[in-house]
Amino acid sequence: KLYNVCVNDKVGEAFYNYLLEHDISNFNNKIIPQTSNKSDAIVKRLDTVAQFIKDEFVLQKRSIKHTVTELFEYYVGVCTKKNTRGYHKIDFNKKMSEYGMSYK
C-alpha cells in the first residue's frame, strides 16, 4: 500500500520540482553517508584475513602477538569453522604485511 502511495507520477513530479528549487550543484553521489548498512557492506567485502583480525583480535580486544605459525593455524581453524576458503600460508603472510603486521 505505502509503495503505491509514494511511488507514482504525482510524487515523482513533486520530488522533481523540489529538487529544481534547491541548489544541488555540490551533490556528490559517490559520497555515501555512514550508516549501519554502509558499515555492513564494507565488512562483507573484507577478505578473510582482515575479517579474521577484526573478529578474533580487534573486537575481542585480544593481543595479536603470536608466532606466524600460531596465527596461521588459528586462521585456518577459524576458516574451517566458518566453512570459508582461506589463503595459503604465503598469501596469508603477504596479507598480514599489507595490514602492517610484521614478524621478527
Contacts in CASP RR format, 6 or more apart in sequence:
PFRMAT RR
TARGET T0000
AUTHOR 0000-0000-0000
METHOD contacts of the structure
MODEL  1
KLYNVCVNDKVGEAFYNYLLEHDISNFNNKIIPQTSNKSDAIVKRLDTVA
QFIKDEFVLQKRSIKHTVTELFEYYVGVCTKKNTRGYHKIDFNKKMSEYG
MSYK
5 11 0 8 1.000
32 38 0 8 1.000
43 51 0 8 1.000
43 54 0 8 1.000
46 54 0 8 1.000
47 87 0 8 1.000
47 95 0 8 1.000
48 75 0 8 1.000
48 79 0 8 1.000
48 84 0 8 1.000
48 85 0 8 1.000
48 86 0 8 1.000
48 87 0 8 1.000
49 75 0 8 1.000
49 87 0 8 1.000
49 92 0 8 1.000
49 95 0 8 1.000
49 96 0 8 1.000
49 99 0 8 1.000
50 95 0 8 1.000
50 99 0 8 1.000
52 75 0 8 1.000
52 78 0 8 1.000
52 79 0 8 1.000
53 64 0 8 1.000
53 99 0 8 1.000
53 101 0 8 1.000
55 78 0 8 1.000
56 62 0 8 1.000
56 74 0 8 1.000
56 78 0 8 1.000
57 63 0 8 1.000
57 64 0 8 1.000
64 71 0 8 1.000
64 101 0 8 1.000
66 74 0 8 1.000
67 103 0 8 1.000
68 93 0 8 1.000
68 96 0 8 1.000
68 103 0 8 1.000
71 92 0 8 1.000
71 96 0 8 1.000
72 89 0 8 1.000
72 92 0 8 1.000
72 93 0 8 1.000
75 86 0 8 1.000
75 92 0 8 1.000
76 86 0 8 1.000
79 85 0 8 1.000
79 86 0 8 1.000
86 92 0 8 1.000
87 95 0 8 1.000
96 102 0 8 1.000
96 103 0 8 1.000
END
